[in-house]
């Protein structure tokens, strides 16, 4: 009897009917987003920072060469750009495969499970394996492509499962809001912990963080697979899914004009929001010094988290009192003008010390404003994208959630590839890469001899460096401002 009772708790093959999502499924599906986005944040924000500051690149025959460091880091950046473009194109292929398959475990769970297990193994290799020089570049190239492929399996399966749970707009909005809160918790936990912990012993601490995040990621996905229910598929929609063609992704973009415009806006939003994150740690290190920079970014991330989570938590209340277009405009102003003000208080014009260096709380306040705006703006974009699925069903009689929602991670990865190009060129043009190469050499030495104290030497390198912080700050803040303005104008004039 006990065995039978225990077995009944596992919902791996169970489904539910109707638009009311079971409470356990709603909460588990939403909460496990925390583990996923913790892992994604570690990879998307900090893998290349790890490569920049702690990986054994730049070595030829055991000798460190600054020119080889810049070259090998450049090659790795190009590999990342190509891999993310390929992965973006691979997303609709995965969406197509999911639409055509329905295993005993369900339509989405098999891919969530397979992707989580394989992705965990690959992520650990990327942070723990340490061949030197070009051997590291080759290893990184192979395993980074594998990471992209395996995460795509999990990502498309997870996000495609969301709109399939219910057609009820209120239920869907509730789940989306809950998900966004847990996504923020996972992302900000890693985003805040890494800058605070890694500086001064990066090789060791990145490895520990990677192990912890990998365990949390895998555990969360196992819980999702074994303890949630998928929605029973509509037989008519199931027949349509079986007839799905790969070209349907392009057809749906052509016929569903609302989905097309929302996809473009999400791409612009992802690029804009990722640039500050991509250059942020370099900015704080080079502005405040190697010892304080991580701590300042940690507080900035707390403001980031507070603003985003608070805005998403209040979103269900705000949407009752304000029209969606009004909230969209207010959130646009918060994040766009916040970036613009950041430039004027964060850049060292002439020989002047940046106002943000004298009064860091100004930057913290901007963090709350910018990211509260982003939290609301992104939530509205997700709801708009979900509504385009209903629009597609009304227009053509077909939902095709997986095909439509494969466009979200596609845009995220295309944006990520463009962001990496912007980050590398910014570090190169501003001269920041010359400084970080020397700091990286100190971190490598620390990895071999834990008794070394390298903070003071790193601070001297920053103080005596010839890097141009105005250029770095300009690209980090003004470029996102332009992208946000473009995104809002498209929504204002094209989305109905």
Secondary structure, 3 states (H helix, E strand, C coil): CHHHHHHHHCCCCCEECCCCCCHHHHHHHHHCHHHHHHHHHHHHHHHHHHHHHHCCCCEECCEECHHHHHHHHHHHHHHHHHHHHHHHHHHHHHHHHHHHCCECCECCHHHHHHHHHHHHHHHHHHHHCCCCCHHHHHHHHHHHHHHHHHHHHHHHHHHHHHHHCCCCHHHHHHHHHHHHHHHHHHHHHHHHHHHHHHCCCHHHHHHHHHHHHHHHHHHHHHHHHHHCCEECCCHHHHHHHHCCCCCHHHHHHHHCHHHHHHHHHHHHHHHHHHHHHHHHHHHHHHHHCCCCHHHHHHHHHHHHHHHHHHHHHHHHHHHHHCCHHHHHHHHHHHHHHHHHHHHHHHCCCCCCCCHHHHCHHHHHHHHHHHHHHHHHHHHHHHHHHHHHHHHHHHHHCCCCHHHHHHHHHHHHHHHHHHHHHHHHHHHHHHCHHHHHHHHHHHHHHHHHCCCCCCHHHHHHHHHHCCCCHHHHHHHHHHHHHHHHHHHHHHHHHHCC
